[in-house]
Amino acid sequence: MTEGGLNASHRGGLIRRLAVYATSLACAAWILAAFGCGDPVGKYTDSSGTIVLELKPGGSATFSFAGVASQCSWAVDGTKLNVDCKGDIGKITFNVGDGGYLWGPPPSDSPLRKVRD
């Protein structure tokens, strides 16, 4: 027998689709909030100013450590920000934290904080 025009198997499928949709929407909202509306472009630095990462539109970046700059490219993969620099720096993966903070690989103990767009 149907209830409200749907039989039990159709209701179950509808509930599963709604649950997947709600979960996807929640994940997308979290990523957008972490990246300030989905755009990580801007300048990030650690608390001492020793490390500076400037993400530019179009996927180019500049990574500076102790005043020595390297040209890089960047891409977002979920909650990861992948930066690929020329020279000795190579590839670095940052985890995106609450408020758009970027947490680097060990031995980094200080997050990079966005200081401007």
C-alpha positions in Angstrom: 0.0 0.0 0.0 1.2 3.5 -0.7 1.3 6.4 1.8 1.2 9.9 0.4 1.6 8.6 -3.2 4.9 6.8 -2.5 5.5 3.2 -1.7 8.1 2.2 0.9 10.9 1.6 -1.6 10.5 5.0 -3.2 10.4 6.7 0.2 13.7 5.0 1.2 15.4 6.1 -2.1 14.1 9.6 -1.6 15.4 9.7 2.0 18.9 8.5 0.9 19.1 11.1 -1.9 18.1 13.8 0.5 20.7 12.6 3.0 23.5 12.6 0.3 22.4 16.1 -0.9 22.4 17.5 2.7 25.8 16.1 3.4 27.2 17.4 0.1 25.8 20.8 0.8 27.2 20.9 4.4 30.7 19.9 3.1 30.6 22.6 0.4 29.6 25.2 2.9 32.5 24.2 5.2 35.0 24.4 2.3 33.6 27.8 1.2 33.8 29.1 4.8 37.3 27.9 5.2 38.5 29.6 2.0 36.4 32.8 2.4 33.8 32.0 -0.3 36.0 29.5 -2.1 38.8 31.8 -3.1 42.1 31.4 -1.3 43.8 34.1 -3.3 45.7 36.5 -1.0 48.8 36.8 1.1 49.4 34.5 4.1 52.2 34.7 6.6 53.3 33.0 9.8 53.4 34.9 13.1 57.1 35.9 12.7 56.8 37.0 9.0 59.6 34.5 8.1 57.3 32.5 5.8 55.1 34.4 3.3 52.8 32.7 0.7 51.1 34.8 -1.9 48.4 33.1 -3.9 47.5 34.9 -7.1 44.5 34.4 -9.4 45.0 31.8 -12.1 47.0 29.4 -9.9 50.4 31.2 -9.7 52.0 31.9 -6.3 55.2 33.2 -4.6 56.6 31.4 -1.6 59.2 33.3 0.5 61.2 31.9 3.3 63.5 34.4 5.2 63.3 36.8 2.3 64.2 34.3 -0.5 61.3 34.0 -3.0 60.4 31.1 -5.2 57.8 31.0 -8.0 55.1 28.4 -7.6 51.7 27.1 -8.7 48.8 26.2 -6.5 45.6 24.2 -6.6 42.9 23.3 -4.1 41.9 19.7 -3.5 39.1 19.5 -1.0 40.5 20.8 2.3 44.1 20.7 1.0 46.0 23.5 -0.7 48.8 22.0 -2.9 51.7 24.3 -3.7 54.4 23.3 -6.2 57.5 25.5 -6.2 60.5 25.6 -8.4 63.9 24.8 -7.0 64.6 23.2 -3.6 61.3 24.0 -2.0 59.4 21.6 -4.2 55.8 20.5 -3.3 54.1 21.6 -0.1 50.6 20.5 1.0 48.8 22.8 3.5 45.7 21.8 5.4 43.0 24.4 5.5 41.9 25.1 9.1 39.0 27.1 10.5 39.0 30.7 9.5 41.1 30.1 6.4 44.4 29.3 8.3 46.9 27.2 6.4 48.7 24.5 8.4 51.9 23.3 6.8 53.8 20.1 7.1 56.0 19.4 10.1 58.1 20.9 11.5 55.8 23.9 11.1 54.2 24.7 14.4 52.6 28.0 13.4 49.8 28.3 10.9 49.9 30.8 8.0 47.2 33.5 8.5 45.7 35.4 5.7 46.8 39.0 6.0 45.2 40.5 2.8 43.5 39.7 -0.5 
